Amino acid sequence: MFNFFKKNQEIVAPVTGKVIDLSQVPDEVFAQKLAGDGVAIEPTGNEIVAPADGVLTLIFNTNHAFAITLKNGVELLIHIGIDTVALKGEGFTRLAEQGTKVKAGTPIVKVDKEFIEKAGYSLITPVLITNPEIVKDINGAVGTDAEAGKTVVIDYKMA
């Protein structure tokens, strides 16, 4: 009954760039929201930061993706690029360790944009809520030019 008093939760851009709809991601798993719901960013920046306060619960060995669990139980996945796992970590430098508490804006991974793009990979970065069943009213700031660690790219309410 008092749900209208619940404040929207916010997720900021993990990388500077243009926010796009997941349906525009050239990978069906992301485009069809099979891995979660959210947005994607076409990066212009090369530093990937935490999009919210939480615990860095997973960084893939290849450093191409990481997960953060928020205090409210929401789980985020930031997947840097499409099929970039094939680079086996080349072009990615880890800046934070798994298991650490992070604040929105904490640097997590640095990418060598030139190297990755020259290798033929897209750096479109999906930003996903991987347990969307615990939230509602997910809104993405599609079309926004976002600044890493500052611009809100997703807002939602807890279910």
C-alpha positions, 0 to 999 in steps of 0.5 A: 500500500505504501510502495509509492514511498519507496525511493528509486534505486540507482545504478550509474554508468560503469564506463563513459559512453552512449547508453543504448537499449539491450535490443541493440546489442549484437549478441542474442543472450544480451539482446533478448535479456537472457542474462538479465535486464538493464542497458548497454553502453557504447564506450568512449572511455577506457576505465570500467568502474563500479556502477553502485556500492557493493561487494565485488563478488566475481571478476572473471579470470579474463577480466572481461566481466565482473559482478557486484552484489548490492546491499539490497540483494541486487546482483549486477553483471558488467560484461565488457565487450561482445565475445571478448572472453576469446581474448583470454584477458589480453587488453584488460587490466584488473584494478580491483580484487574479488571480494572487496567492498567498492563504492560507485566510481571505484575503478575495476578494470582498464581496457586497451580500447585500441587493441581490442577494437583492432582485434575485431571485437565490439566493446559494447558493455551490457550493464545487467541486473541478473536477478530482475525478479527481485526488482520492478520498474527498471528504467534505462536512460537510453540515448544518454551520453553517460559519464563513468561513475556519475551518470545514472543509467538505470533506476528501479524499485525493489519488488 
